[in-house]
């Protein structure tokens, strides 16, 4: 039994005919979809349809723009695309984006696979005590001791969250790293373990309640420029609304080449299979990137260097993996 494959199979079946507006819908929704959408035994056709539409729309919002459109049309979640046959809806998307139907069908297949992954991630996140909603990072490299300023906006998934464990950006020589809290809590432990890697533990002024948003900022100061890897890539473990990245090289240390990494695929234990796109450094020697609606498990960020062909980063920074450790648990005070 494979929950991922079961959900993929049921989603592929659901897209046929009129999608979520098909007749006798309760007979077409299997156990995997019922669990994903919170459908219970006494739900009637209208309730099932509403729950399906709400959850599929929520999951599709996390997809890239092309896959989002293909998904919404495939399941007849767009009013203009409520056509009687799946192939008609595929043709509608193909015409709208000026692509052939074969490409759109491939988009739908890719989207369904990612929807199943997202559903599993969201299910796991319910057991985590908090997650990152927004991450803002400023890397300042034009000084003897480079600094990385990181602002987090996190949301508590349960009551009584008293401690937030988080990982610093990927750096060499982390033992020599200076860490200071700028605001949002007290640094309790600079050597806290985060998924078997060095991390930090921060205590908010008051324990967080379920659904509460909390902002804190941390400054990391490096001993010298050699302790900073020539890249910063963030791979969220849960849906993240915004990753804002600024890197200041300065005019005297401006790299010849910078590449962006946006939604690069990766699997557990592997690196993103993506070489990135060239990105210009402005006259102040800076870059500013914004990534929205980040898909869990995909890599986002930048790499810089002297070679024309960027090598793939040796790892990614999964900051919010911190809250999956056993140490990040709610404690009743």
Protein Blocks (a to p, Z undefined) as FASTA:
>chain_A
ZZklmmmmmmmmmmgojljmbghklmmpcfklmmmnopafklcfklmmmmmmmmmmmmmm
mpcfklmmmmmmmnopafklmcfbfklmmmmmmmmnopafklmmmmmmmmmmmmmmmmmm
mmmmmmpcbdcfbdcddddfbbfbdcdddddddddfbehiabdcddddddehkllpccdd
fbhpacfbfkbceehiacdddddfbdcdehiacddddddddfblklpccbdcdddfbdcf
bdcddddebjmlccfbdcddehiacdehiacddebjaddddfkopacdddehiaehiacd
ddddfbfbdcddfbdcdfklmmmpmklccddZZ
